[in-house]
Amino acid sequence: MIIERNYYLNKLISKKENGLIKVITGIRRCGKSFLLFELYHSYLNSIGVSDDNIVELALDEAANARYRNPFELDKYIRERVAGKKKMQYVFIDEIQKIVDMPNPYVNGSEDKIGFSDVLLGLMKLKNVDLYVTGSNSRMLSSDILTEFKDRGDEIHINPLSYAEFYNAFEGDKRYAWREYFTYGGMPLILSKKNHEEKSKYLKDLFSKTYITDVLERNKISNDKEVLEDLLNILSSGVGSLTNPIKLSNTFKSIKSTNISSATISKYIDCLIDAFILSKAVRYDVKGKKYINTPLKYYFTDIGLRNARLNFRQQEENHIMENIIFNELALREFDVDVGVVEYNHKDASGKKVRTDLEIDFVANKGSNRYYIQSALSIDDEEKRRQETNSLNRVGDSFKKIVIVKDNIIPWHDENGILYLGIEEFLLNEKALEL
């Protein structure tokens, strides 16, 4: 099955021969290799680039294990492109597999040669346009970016958006949303025939790929059970405010295990580094400042989250919230959790301060949107509850409520826009209605 990923393909096309190292990042199995080796390769063929001028190397294949040595990789690529006058398009898959090696030319030195050294050397070849993929954010850590000296150009790819999933979904489109919020957007899900196949695939991704990668990469193999439990707790509380101290207390009360907040913080960073989780920090809208804790964690793919819980906790409101967060991130918004301070008097006349939550404050350039996710607004009281925080923001940026139902978009008397979830996900211009 060919799944169109035009959003990312067009990004690659726009960066073609720009003199930089195109670095495609994303969670394992989200389609990075397919984007580069199939879709982009086909595009190059369509504009007259022959296969003789495309060099492809997948470092996660056993047959290519020798090229995880940076010296062997450098030698191989240089031999393939030597003496060729036409531009050579070099694709290297899973670049993080390269192992740092001691510099053999400097005796007694701690100097190491790694993938950044290889890439910086190859990009200086005038007949090379260089593309690499990787599955963890350390590829673009501050240290590596310093070494790249702004010569790396990142394209971050996510699992299928709902629009991509919807367009590729071969069943009755009325059931596309149900399938997506249950099984998520890992591309191979669309080739699985039933719940048993889909469930097994997602669970295997965790047990055989993601968890193994995180444990090995971060050298924490002795704490596999802790990492598994942490994933289950975060899965169960997706979209809920929390922090490492609260999570440490949860381990103590539920698992009768003492895990320090520092250790939990470290393991969460490992999961974020592997693109399994994302976080949203709280932002005081009126005070115009960030509140470091508590915060929210969301799963990069909602199907992976559901599989962690054996598809039990299927609260559509929390799942919707996670999917909206992912869509906003895909559309390149900076996404925070909003807090609005509300000072009022209680029934006895005592002054009371209440912090009202806005699910998302989405910023891009000079544009800002305040967005509330609500499963439904069946009656006026429910609508007032969902819009209370939005109505107290006090600025002119757009306020939006996204609901599950397939509704005709409308505005209330305060200018708040109401959208159905599928309208929002399938229409990139929906926020501007």
Phi, psi and chi 1 to 4 in degrees:
 res  aa     phi    psi   chi1   chi2   chi3   chi4
   1 MET       -  128.3  176.0 -171.4  -65.1      -
   2 ILE   -94.6  115.6  -59.8  -63.6      -      -
   3 ILE  -103.5  120.4  -58.1  173.9      -      -
   4 GLU   -69.2  131.9  -60.5  -64.3  -25.7      -
   5 ARG  -125.3   57.4  -50.3  -63.8  -55.2  -93.4
   6 ASN   -62.3  -31.4  -68.9  -28.8      -      -
   7 TYR   -58.6  -46.8  175.4   78.9      -      -
   8 TYR   -79.4  -37.0  -57.2  107.5      -      -
   9 LEU   -59.6  -43.6  177.8   59.9      -      -
  10 ASN   -65.6  -31.9  -70.6  -27.6      -      -
  11 LYS   -64.2  -44.6  -80.0 -164.5  165.2 -169.0
  12 LEU   -62.4  -44.2  -84.9  178.9      -      -
  13 ILE   -60.1  -40.1  -67.2  169.9      -      -
  14 SER   -67.5  -20.7   71.4      -      -      -
  15 LYS  -102.1    3.3  -61.5  173.9 -173.3  -64.7
  16 LYS   -57.5  129.4  176.9  175.6  168.9  -73.9
  17 GLU    54.8   37.8  -63.3  178.8   27.4      -
  18 ASN   -89.3    5.2   66.6   -3.9      -      -
  19 GLY    83.5    0.6      -      -      -      -
  20 LEU  -111.3  164.8  -59.4  174.9      -      -
  21 ILE   -84.8  114.3  -55.2  163.7      -      -
  22 LYS   -79.4  116.6  -86.4   67.8   69.6  175.0
  23 VAL  -112.0  110.7 -173.4      -      -      -
  24 ILE   -97.2  115.1  -54.9  168.4      -      -
  25 THR  -113.4  163.7   61.2      -      -      -
  26 GLY   156.3  165.9      -      -      -      -
  27 ILE   -62.7  148.7 -169.6  171.7      -      -
  28 ARG   -56.3  139.3  -65.0  -82.0  -61.5  -87.3
  29 ARG    73.1   17.7  -54.3  -65.8 -176.5  -96.6
  30 CYS   -91.3   -4.9   73.2      -      -      -
  31 GLY   113.6   15.9      -      -      -      -
  32 LYS   -62.6  -49.1  -59.8 -175.4  -58.2  -62.5
  33 SER   -64.7  -40.3  -56.6      -      -      -
  34 PHE   -63.8  -42.0 -175.2   81.2      -      -
  35 LEU   -58.2  -46.2  171.4   68.0      -      -
  36 LEU   -80.4  -51.6 -171.8   57.2      -      -
  37 PHE   -80.5  -22.4  -75.3   52.9      -      -
  38 GLU  -109.5  -62.7  -61.4  -67.2  -25.9      -
  39 LEU   -68.8  -48.4  -61.5  179.2      -      -
  40 TYR   -72.5  -37.0 -168.7   58.6      -      -
  41 HIS   -57.9  -46.7 -173.3  130.1      -      -
  42 SER   -62.8  -38.2  -65.6      -      -      -
  43 TYR   -62.5  -45.0  165.0   76.1      -      -
  44 LEU   -60.8  -41.9  -69.1  176.1      -      -
  45 ASN   -59.3  -38.6  -71.5  159.4      -      -
  46 SER   -67.8  -21.7   74.5      -      -      -
  47 ILE  -104.0   15.5   61.2  171.1      -      -
  48 GLY    99.6    5.1      -      -      -      -
  49 VAL   -83.0  123.0  178.0      -      -      -
  50 SER   -83.6  160.0   72.5      -      -      -
  51 ASP   -61.7  -24.7  -73.8  -10.8      -      -
  52 ASP   -63.7  -19.9  -69.9  -20.5      -      -
  53 ASN  -107.1   16.6  -63.0  -43.2      -      -
  54 ILE  -123.2  119.5  -58.8  174.6      -      -
  55 VAL  -106.0  121.3  179.6      -      -      -
  56 GLU  -122.1  135.6  -62.3  179.9  -25.1      -
  57 LEU  -146.6  120.2 -172.0   64.2      -      -
  58 ALA  -102.9  110.8      -      -      -      -
  59 LEU   -78.6   -9.5  -65.7  177.5      -      -
  60 ASP   -88.2    1.8   59.4  -16.2      -      -
  61 GLU   -93.5  138.1  -65.4  179.7    3.2      -
  62 ALA   -59.2  -33.7      -      -      -      -
  63 ALA   -63.0  -22.1      -      -      -      -
  64 ASN  -107.8   18.7  -63.3  -37.9      -      -
  65 ALA   -59.7  -33.4      -      -      -      -
  66 ARG   -62.4  -25.1   67.9 -179.5  -64.6  178.5
  67 TYR   -84.8    3.9  -57.9  117.3      -      -
  68 ARG   -76.1  -11.3  -63.7  174.3 -166.9  170.4
  69 ASN   -81.1  120.0  178.1  -44.1      -      -
  70 PRO   -58.7  -32.5   19.7  -31.0      -      -
  71 PHE   -69.9  -40.0  -61.5  104.2      -      -
  72 GLU   -67.2  -40.4  -67.3  -70.8  -22.4      -
  73 LEU   -62.8  -48.2  175.0   65.7      -      -
  74 ASP   -59.3  -44.6 -171.8   67.4      -      -
  75 LYS   -62.1  -44.0  178.4 -177.4  176.2 -177.6
  76 TYR   -62.5  -49.1  171.9   76.0      -      -
  77 ILE   -64.2  -43.6  -61.5  -63.2      -      -
  78 ARG   -62.6  -37.7  -72.5  177.7 -177.0  -87.3
  79 GLU   -66.7  -36.5  -71.3  176.8  -11.7      -
  80 ARG   -69.2  -31.6  -72.8  -71.0  -54.7  -88.6
  81 VAL  -102.1   -7.0  -55.1      -      -      -
  82 ALA   -61.1  132.8      -      -      -      -
  83 GLY    77.7    2.1      -      -      -      -
  84 LYS   -91.4  129.9  -65.2 -172.9  176.7 -179.2
  85 LYS   -82.6  -33.4  -65.4 -178.5  179.2  179.1
  86 LYS   -76.2  155.8  -71.3 -173.9  176.7 -179.3
  87 MET   -60.0  133.4 -177.8   62.5   72.1      -
  88 GLN  -104.7  121.9  -57.9  -62.8  -64.9      -
  89 TYR   -95.6  110.5  -60.3   89.6      -      -
  90 VAL  -103.7  119.3  176.6      -      -      -
  91 PHE  -110.7  120.5  -58.0  167.1      -      -
  92 ILE  -120.4  117.1  -54.3  174.6      -      -
  93 ASP   -94.7  136.4 -162.8   24.5      -      -
  94 GLU    60.4   57.1  -59.2  -66.9   -3.5      -
  95 ILE   -62.2  -23.7 -166.4   72.8      -      -
  96 GLN   -68.4   -8.7   80.3  -78.1  -10.3      -
  97 LYS   -70.9  -17.1  -69.5  -74.2 -174.0  179.4
  98 ILE   -66.0  134.4  -66.6  179.2      -      -
  99 VAL   -99.7  131.9  178.0      -      -      -
 100 ASP   -61.6  136.3  -70.9   -7.3      -      -
 101 MET  -123.4  146.1  -56.8  -72.6  -71.6      -
 102 PRO   -61.7  143.4  -19.0   30.8      -      -
 103 ASN   -72.2  112.1 -173.2  -21.6      -      -
 104 PRO   -73.3   -8.1   29.2  -35.4      -      -
 105 TYR   -96.6   -2.4  -54.8  105.9      -      -
 106 VAL  -125.8  100.3 -176.8      -      -      -
 107 ASN   -67.2  135.3  -67.1  -30.0      -      -
 108 GLY    68.3   16.5      -      -      -      -
 109 SER   -99.7  153.1  171.4      -      -      -
 110 GLU   -86.7    4.0  -65.6  -63.7  -39.5      -
 111 ASP   -61.1  129.4 -173.2   32.7      -      -
 112 LYS  -118.7  147.6  -61.0  -86.6 -170.7  176.9
 113 ILE  -109.7  125.5  -57.6  -62.0      -      -
 114 GLY  -132.7 -166.5      -      -      -      -
 115 PHE   -65.9  -30.8   72.0   76.2      -      -
 116 SER   -64.8  -36.4   60.8      -      -      -
 117 ASP   -64.7  -42.4  -58.4  -76.5      -      -
 118 VAL   -63.5  -47.8  174.6      -      -      -
 119 LEU   -64.8  -41.9  -61.2 -177.5      -      -
 120 LEU   -63.8  -33.6  -74.5  171.8      -      -
 121 GLY   -71.4  -44.5      -      -      -      -
 122 LEU   -65.7  -36.4  -67.3  175.1      -      -
 123 MET   -67.5  -17.4   70.2  166.4  -69.7      -
 124 LYS   -80.1  -11.0  -66.8  175.9 -177.5  176.4
 125 LEU   -73.4  125.8  -59.0  177.5      -      -
 126 LYS   -67.3  -19.6  -67.2 -177.5  178.7  179.8
 127 ASN  -102.8   19.1   65.9  -24.2      -      -
 128 VAL  -120.5  128.8  167.0      -      -      -
 129 ASP  -113.8  117.2 -168.4   24.4      -      -
 130 LEU  -107.5  131.3 -171.5   56.6      -      -
 131 TYR  -132.3  132.7  -57.8   77.8      -      -
 132 VAL  -136.1  155.0  -59.0      -      -      -
 133 THR  -121.2  157.1   79.4      -      -      -
 134 GLY  -159.4  157.2      -      -      -      -
 135 SER  -113.3   18.6  -59.0      -      -      -
 136 ASN  -150.2  153.2   68.6   81.2      -      -
 137 SER   -73.7  -12.4   64.9      -      -      -
 138 ARG   -66.2  -18.2  -71.5 -177.8 -174.0  172.3
 139 MET   -58.0  -30.2  -65.9  177.9   53.6      -
 140 LEU  -119.1   34.9  -67.8  177.7      -      -
 141 SER   -67.0  167.6   70.1      -      -      -
 142 SER   -59.6  -36.2   57.5      -      -      -
 143 ASP   -64.9  -44.4  -70.0  -18.6      -      -
 144 ILE   -69.9  -39.6  -66.8  172.1      -      -
 145 LEU   -61.0  -36.1  -77.6  176.4      -      -
 146 THR   -63.1  -41.6  -61.0      -      -      -
 147 GLU   -66.3  -38.6  -67.9  179.5   36.3      -
 148 PHE   -67.0  -25.7  -85.2    6.3      -      -
 149 LYS    53.2   51.2  -62.9  178.3 -178.7  176.2
 150 ASP    64.0   25.4  -61.7  -35.7      -      -
 151 ARG   -98.9    1.1  -66.6  168.1 -172.3  167.9
 152 GLY  -101.8  137.8      -      -      -      -
 153 ASP  -125.6  104.6 -162.8  -11.2      -      -
 154 GLU   -83.8  137.5 -177.0 -173.4   15.2      -
 155 ILE  -122.0  108.3  -58.7   97.6      -      -
 156 HIS   -92.6  126.1 -175.8   73.0      -      -
 157 ILE  -110.5  138.4 -179.1  170.7      -      -
 158 ASN  -107.7  167.4  -60.8  -72.7      -      -
 159 PRO   -56.0  171.1  -25.1   35.4      -      -
 160 LEU   -55.8  131.6  -60.5  178.2      -      -
 161 SER   -69.6  168.4   68.7      -      -      -
 162 TYR   -63.8  -36.5 -179.1   63.2      -      -
 163 ALA   -63.2  -43.0      -      -      -      -
 164 GLU   -65.3  -43.2  -69.2  170.9  -35.1      -
 165 PHE   -62.8  -45.5 -178.5   90.8      -      -
 166 TYR   -60.4  -44.6 -176.0   88.9      -      -
 167 ASN   -67.5  -30.2  -70.2  -27.0      -      -
 168 ALA   -91.4  -12.4      -      -      -      -
 169 PHE   -67.9  123.9 -173.7   68.7      -      -
 170 GLU   -94.1   -7.2  -65.2 -179.8  -17.4      -
 171 GLY   -87.7 -165.9      -      -      -      -
 172 ASP   -64.1  121.5 -171.0  -33.1      -      -
 173 LYS   -60.3  -21.0  -60.8  -70.0 -171.3 -176.9
 174 ARG   -62.9  -22.8  -68.9  176.8  -61.7  173.5
 175 TYR  -100.3    3.4  -57.2  124.2      -      -
 176 ALA   -62.6  -43.7      -      -      -      -
 177 TRP   -62.8  -43.7  168.9 -111.2      -      -
 178 ARG   -59.4  -43.2 -177.1 -174.4   68.6 -175.8
 179 GLU   -65.3  -41.4  -72.1  -73.4  -51.2      -
 180 TYR   -69.3  -45.0 -171.8   76.0      -      -
 181 PHE   -73.8  -13.0   85.6   69.3      -      -
 182 THR   -91.1  -48.3  -57.2      -      -      -
 183 TYR  -110.2   -7.3  -57.7  112.1      -      -
 184 GLY    75.2 -160.3      -      -      -      -
 185 GLY  -123.6   23.8      -      -      -      -
 186 MET   -64.9  126.5  -59.7  -55.2  -71.9      -
 187 PRO   -52.7  -39.1  -30.2   37.4      -      -
 188 LEU   -68.5  -14.7  -83.9  179.4      -      -
 189 ILE   -56.8  -35.3  -82.6  -67.5      -      -
 190 LEU   -66.8  -17.0  -74.7  164.5      -      -
 191 SER   -95.6   -4.8   66.2      -      -      -
 192 LYS   -86.3  141.9  -54.5  -58.8  177.9 -176.1
 193 LYS   -90.1  -30.6  -63.0  177.6 -178.8  178.4
 194 ASN  -147.1  177.7   51.5   45.9      -      -
 195 HIS   -59.5  -41.0  173.9   75.6      -      -
 196 GLU   -61.2  -44.2  -72.3   71.2   23.6      -
 197 GLU   -66.6  -42.9  -73.3 -171.9    8.0      -
 198 LYS   -67.5  -42.8  -65.1  171.4 -175.4  177.6
 199 SER   -62.9  -46.3  173.5      -      -      -
 200 LYS   -62.1  -42.2 -177.3  179.1 -174.7  -56.0
 201 TYR   -60.9  -47.6  171.9   67.2      -      -
 202 LEU   -67.2  -41.2  -67.9  170.5      -      -
 203 LYS   -66.1  -38.8  -69.6  176.4 -178.9  177.8
 204 ASP   -65.4  -36.0  -76.3   -8.9      -      -
 205 LEU   -56.9  -43.5  -86.6 -178.6      -      -
 206 PHE   -66.9  -54.1 -103.1  120.8      -      -
 207 SER   -72.9  -35.5   62.0      -      -      -
 208 LYS  -100.4  -15.7  -62.4  179.1 -179.6  179.3
 209 THR  -122.0  -65.8  -57.5      -      -      -
 210 TYR   -67.1  -52.0  -59.6  143.9      -      -
 211 ILE   -64.4  -41.8  -70.0  176.7      -      -
 212 THR   -59.7  -44.5  -60.2      -      -      -
 213 ASP   -60.4  -46.9  -80.4   -4.3      -      -
 214 VAL   -63.4  -44.4  169.3      -      -      -
 215 LEU   -63.1  -45.5  -66.8  171.5      -      -
 216 GLU   -70.7  -43.8  -68.9  178.7   -5.5      -
 217 ARG   -65.1  -36.0 -176.7 -176.9  -57.2  140.7
 218 ASN  -102.6    4.9  -61.5  -76.5      -      -
 219 LYS    53.9   50.0  -62.4  178.7  174.6   59.3
 220 ILE  -125.4   33.6   53.1  173.5      -      -
 221 SER   -57.5  -26.8  -62.2      -      -      -
 222 ASN   -71.8  -13.5  -67.8  -25.2      -      -
 223 ASP  -111.5   31.9  -86.3   -4.3      -      -
 224 LYS   -58.7  -43.1  179.5 -180.0  178.6 -178.9
 225 GLU   -63.1  -40.0 -175.6  177.0  -11.7      -
 226 VAL   -63.7  -44.1  172.6      -      -      -
 227 LEU   -62.8  -41.4 -170.6   67.7      -      -
 228 GLU   -62.2  -46.4  -63.6 -104.7   18.6      -
 229 ASP   -63.0  -40.4  -71.8  -21.5      -      -
 230 LEU   -61.9  -43.0  177.2   60.0      -      -
 231 LEU   -61.4  -40.5  -85.3  165.9      -      -
 232 ASN   -66.0  -40.7  -68.8  -21.6      -      -
 233 ILE   -66.5  -43.4  -67.8  168.4      -      -
 234 LEU   -67.0  -35.4  -69.5  170.4      -      -
 235 SER   -63.4  -44.4  -60.8      -      -      -
 236 SER   -65.8  -32.6 -178.1      -      -      -
 237 GLY  -106.9   26.3      -      -      -      -
 238 VAL   -56.6  133.0   69.7      -      -      -
 239 GLY    83.6   -0.8      -      -      -      -
 240 SER   -96.6  146.1  -59.7      -      -      -
 241 LEU   -69.4  132.8  -70.0  168.0      -      -
 242 THR  -157.8  178.9 -169.6      -      -      -
 243 ASN  -160.8  170.5   59.2   31.8      -      -
 244 PRO   -58.1  -32.7  -30.3   38.0      -      -
 245 ILE   -67.1  -44.9  -66.5  174.9      -      -
 246 LYS   -61.5  -42.1  -74.5 -173.5  175.9 -178.5
 247 LEU   -65.8  -37.1  -68.0  167.2      -      -
 248 SER   -61.5  -41.5  176.1      -      -      -
 249 ASN   -66.1  -34.4  -68.8  -25.7      -      -
 250 THR   -64.2  -43.5  -60.1      -      -      -
 251 PHE   -58.6  -40.4  -91.2   92.6      -      -
 252 LYS   -68.7  -41.9 -167.9  174.9  -62.7 -176.5
 253 SER   -81.5  -36.3   61.0      -      -      -
 254 ILE   -95.6  -43.0  -64.2  178.2      -      -
 255 LYS   -98.2   -6.1  -53.8  -65.0  -66.0 -175.0
 256 SER    53.7   40.7  -61.4      -      -      -
 257 THR  -126.5  135.8  -55.4      -      -      -
 258 ASN   -94.2  105.1  -71.3  -42.1      -      -
 259 ILE  -121.1  122.6  -53.5  -65.4      -      -
 260 SER   -67.1  152.9   72.1      -      -      -
 261 SER   -62.9  -31.3   60.0      -      -      -
 262 ALA   -65.1  -41.1      -      -      -      -
 263 THR   -65.7  -43.1  -63.0      -      -      -
 264 ILE   -62.4  -42.9  -71.2  174.1      -      -
 265 SER   -59.5  -41.9 -179.0      -      -      -
 266 LYS   -62.4  -43.8  172.6 -172.2  172.5 -177.3
 267 TYR   -70.0  -35.7  -70.5  175.1      -      -
 268 ILE   -63.4  -41.4  -71.4  175.2      -      -
 269 ASP   -60.6  -36.5  -73.9  -17.6      -      -
 270 CYS   -63.7  -39.8  -67.5      -      -      -
 271 LEU   -70.4  -35.9  -64.8  169.0      -      -
 272 ILE   -68.2  -41.1  -67.6  172.5      -      -
 273 ASP   -59.5  -33.5  176.6   66.8      -      -
 274 ALA   -88.0    7.0      -      -      -      -
 275 PHE    64.8   21.2  -58.3  120.8      -      -
 276 ILE   -80.2  -38.5  -63.9  168.2      -      -
 277 LEU  -119.6  156.4  -66.8  179.9      -      -
 278 SER  -129.2  159.4  -61.6      -      -      -
 279 LYS  -126.1  152.6   67.1  179.6  178.5 -178.8
 280 ALA  -126.5  124.7      -      -      -      -
 281 VAL   -91.1  150.2 -179.2      -      -      -
 282 ARG   -78.1  141.7  -63.0  171.5   83.0 -155.2
 283 TYR  -128.1  123.4  177.9   73.8      -      -
 284 ASP   -77.3  106.6 -178.3  -14.8      -      -
 285 VAL   -63.6  -46.3  172.9      -      -      -
 286 LYS   -78.6  -37.5  -68.9 -171.9  173.8 -179.5
 287 GLY   -78.8  -12.3      -      -      -      -
 288 LYS    52.7   52.1  -62.3 -177.9  179.4  178.8
 289 LYS  -150.3  157.1   60.4 -176.1  178.3 -178.4
 290 TYR   -88.6  145.9  -77.8   97.8      -      -
 291 ILE  -111.9  111.7  -54.6  168.0      -      -
 292 ASN   -64.6  -29.5  -70.5  -30.1      -      -
 293 THR  -151.8  148.9 -173.1      -      -      -
 294 PRO   -73.7  173.9   30.3  -35.8      -      -
 295 LEU  -142.3 -178.2   62.1  161.6      -      -
 296 LYS  -120.5  147.6  -69.1 -172.2  177.5 -175.7
 297 TYR  -118.7  138.5  -63.2   99.9      -      -
 298 TYR  -127.3  151.5  -63.9  100.6      -      -
 299 PHE   -88.4  138.4  -82.6   75.1      -      -
 300 THR   -59.0  -32.3  -61.3      -      -      -
 301 ASP  -133.4  125.6 -179.7   76.7      -      -
 302 ILE   -70.2  -27.6 -161.3   63.1      -      -
 303 GLY   -64.5  -36.8      -      -      -      -
 304 LEU   -64.3  -40.7  -67.1  172.3      -      -
 305 ARG   -62.4  -45.8  175.3  -94.1  179.0 -172.2
 306 ASN   -64.2  -37.6  -66.9  -20.4      -      -
 307 ALA   -65.6  -33.4      -      -      -      -
 308 ARG   -59.1  -31.9  -73.9  -56.6  -53.0  176.3
 309 LEU  -101.2   15.1  -58.8  173.8      -      -
 310 ASN    56.9   32.2 -158.0   24.1      -      -
 311 PHE    60.1   32.0  -60.9   91.4      -      -
 312 ARG   -88.8  -58.4  -74.1 -169.7  -66.5  -90.9
 313 GLN   -81.0   83.4  -72.5 -178.6 -125.3      -
 314 GLN  -101.2   50.3  -66.9  -65.5   95.9      -
 315 GLU   -73.1  109.9  -49.0   96.7  -29.7      -
 316 GLU   -64.5  -26.4 -155.7  165.1   -9.8      -
 317 ASN   -65.8  -44.2   55.7  -27.3      -      -
 318 HIS   -69.9  -37.4  -63.4  -53.8      -      -
 319 ILE   -64.9  -43.4  -67.8  173.4      -      -
 320 MET   -57.2  -45.2 -102.2 -177.0   60.5      -
 321 GLU   -59.8  -43.4 -173.9  178.3  -33.4      -
 322 ASN   -62.6  -43.2 -161.3  135.7      -      -
 323 ILE   -66.7  -39.2  -69.1  171.6      -      -
 324 ILE   -63.6  -43.7  -68.8  169.8      -      -
 325 PHE   -57.5  -47.2  173.4   86.5      -      -
 326 ASN   -62.3  -38.9  -72.2  -15.4      -      -
 327 GLU   -66.9  -41.5 -178.4   67.9   21.4      -
 328 LEU   -63.7  -40.8  -69.8  169.3      -      -
 329 ALA   -63.9  -41.4      -      -      -      -
 330 LEU   -58.8  -39.3  165.7   64.6      -      -
 331 ARG   -80.0   11.1  -63.5 -177.9 -171.5 -178.2
 332 GLU    67.8   32.9  -60.4 -177.1   -2.9      -
 333 PHE   -85.5  148.1  -75.7   96.3      -      -
 334 ASP   -84.9  121.8  -65.5  -40.5      -      -
 335 VAL  -115.1  123.9 -171.4      -      -      -
 336 ASP  -122.3  166.3  -57.2  -47.1      -      -
 337 VAL   -94.6  125.3  176.5      -      -      -
 338 GLY   -88.3  145.1      -      -      -      -
 339 VAL  -128.8  128.9  177.9      -      -      -
 340 VAL  -119.2  119.8  179.2      -      -      -
 341 GLU   -76.1  131.1 -177.3 -179.6  -50.6      -
 342 TYR  -127.0  112.3  170.9   39.1      -      -
 343 ASN   -99.7  127.0  -65.2  -54.7      -      -
 344 HIS  -154.5  178.7   57.9  102.2      -      -
 345 LYS  -110.5  140.9  -66.3 -178.3  179.0  179.2
 346 ASP   -83.5 -172.8   61.3   16.1      -      -
 347 ALA   -60.9  -26.7      -      -      -      -
 348 SER   -90.1    0.1   64.6      -      -      -
 349 GLY    89.9    2.7      -      -      -      -
 350 LYS   -78.2  139.3 -177.9 -179.1  178.6 -179.7
 351 LYS   -70.7  133.3  -70.2 -176.3  178.4 -179.4
 352 VAL  -132.8  137.8  177.3      -      -      -
 353 ARG  -106.7  128.3  168.7 -174.8  163.8  172.0
 354 THR  -124.4  134.1  -57.7      -      -      -
 355 ASP   -95.3  115.8  -73.7  -21.0      -      -
 356 LEU   -96.5  139.9  -58.0  174.9      -      -
 357 GLU   -99.8  138.3 -176.9  176.5  -57.5      -
 358 ILE  -109.7  126.5  -60.7  172.2      -      -
 359 ASP   -54.3  -46.9  -72.4  -29.7      -      -
 360 PHE  -142.6  136.4  -56.6  115.5      -      -
 361 VAL  -111.9  110.9 -179.4      -      -      -
 362 ALA  -107.1  121.0      -      -      -      -
 363 ASN  -119.6  137.7  -65.5  -75.2      -      -
 364 LYS  -148.6  112.2 -175.0 -166.2  -65.2 -175.2
 365 GLY    60.3 -127.7      -      -      -      -
 366 SER   -90.3    0.9   59.8      -      -      -
 367 ASN   -94.7  141.0  -66.5  -38.6      -      -
 368 ARG  -139.8  140.6  171.5  177.9  -68.9 -178.4
 369 TYR  -130.5  134.4  -60.5   92.3      -      -
 370 TYR   -99.7  122.2  -60.9  103.8      -      -
 371 ILE  -127.4  130.0  -60.4  172.3      -      -
 372 GLN  -113.8  131.6 -156.6   76.7  -17.5      -
 373 SER   -97.9  123.0  171.7      -      -      -
 374 ALA  -135.9  126.2      -      -      -      -
 375 LEU   -58.6  -40.9 -161.7   57.4      -      -
 376 SER  -159.1  160.8   65.5      -      -      -
 377 ILE  -131.4   63.6   45.7  169.5      -      -
 378 ASP   -65.1  -28.5  -66.3  -22.9      -      -
 379 ASP  -136.8  171.2   53.7   52.8      -      -
 380 GLU   -64.2  -37.3 -172.1   61.2   23.9      -
 381 GLU   -64.3  -42.8  177.8   58.7   28.7      -
 382 LYS   -63.4  -40.9  176.8   64.8  173.4  173.4
 383 ARG   -64.0  -40.4 -174.3  168.7   74.6   88.8
 384 ARG   -64.2  -39.7  -80.8 -161.3  -64.0  -91.3
 385 GLN   -61.9  -43.7  -70.0  175.4    3.0      -
 386 GLU   -72.1  -26.3  -66.2  -66.6  -12.6      -
 387 THR  -104.2    0.0   58.5      -      -      -
 388 ASN   -56.4  -47.5 -169.9   21.5      -      -
 389 SER   -67.4  -39.0   58.0      -      -      -
 390 LEU   -63.5  -40.5  -61.9  178.0      -      -
 391 ASN   -72.0  -12.4  -75.3  -37.3      -      -
 392 ARG  -106.0    8.6  -62.6 -175.2 -175.5  -79.2
 393 VAL   -66.3  -47.3  168.3      -      -      -
 394 GLY    84.5   16.8      -      -      -      -
 395 ASP  -127.6 -179.5   64.2   31.9      -      -
 396 SER   -97.6    4.3   59.0      -      -      -
 397 PHE   -68.6  156.5  -70.7  111.8      -      -
 398 LYS   -70.0  137.7 -161.8  159.0 -168.6  175.1
 399 LYS  -113.2  137.1  -73.1   84.7  176.0  173.1
 400 ILE  -139.3  139.4  -60.4  162.2      -      -
 401 VAL  -116.6  125.3  176.9      -      -      -
 402 ILE  -107.3  124.8  -60.6  175.2      -      -
 403 VAL  -117.1  164.2  -61.2      -      -      -
 404 LYS   -69.4  -37.1  173.7 -167.8  171.7 -176.3
 405 ASP   -66.2  150.4  -62.1  -31.8      -      -
 406 ASN   -83.1   91.8 -177.3   17.3      -      -
 407 ILE  -113.2  159.5   62.5  172.3      -      -
 408 ILE   -76.2  126.3  -63.7  173.3      -      -
 409 PRO   -55.9  138.2  -25.9   35.0      -      -
 410 TRP  -149.4  161.7   62.2  -76.9      -      -
 411 HIS  -115.2  141.6  -65.8   82.1      -      -
 412 ASP   -90.2 -173.2   67.5   14.3      -      -
 413 GLU   -66.0  -17.8   64.6  -81.5    4.6      -
 414 ASN   -99.2    7.5  -66.6  -46.4      -      -
 415 GLY    85.0    5.4      -      -      -      -
 416 ILE   -73.6  132.5  -64.9  174.2      -      -
 417 LEU   -90.9  135.0  171.0   64.3      -      -
 418 TYR  -112.6  126.2  -63.7   79.8      -      -
 419 LEU  -129.1  148.4  -71.5  173.5      -      -
 420 GLY   -79.8  152.2      -      -      -      -
 421 ILE   -60.4  -41.5 -177.1   65.0      -      -
 422 GLU   -69.9  -35.0  -69.8 -166.3   80.7      -
 423 GLU   -59.3  -45.5  174.1   78.3   27.9      -
 424 PHE   -63.1  -44.3  164.5   68.8      -      -
 425 LEU   -76.2  -29.9  -64.4  171.2      -      -
 426 LEU   -95.4  -14.6  -64.9  176.0      -      -
 427 ASN  -118.8  104.5  179.6    4.5      -      -
 428 GLU   -62.1  -20.8  -70.9 -174.2   11.2      -
 429 LYS   -96.3    8.2  -57.1  -65.0 -175.9 -178.3
 430 ALA   -61.1  -37.0      -      -      -      -
 431 LEU   -66.3  -16.9  -63.0 -178.9      -      -
 432 GLU   -94.4    0.8  -59.0  171.6   14.8      -
 433 LEU   -65.0      -  -65.2  174.6      -      -
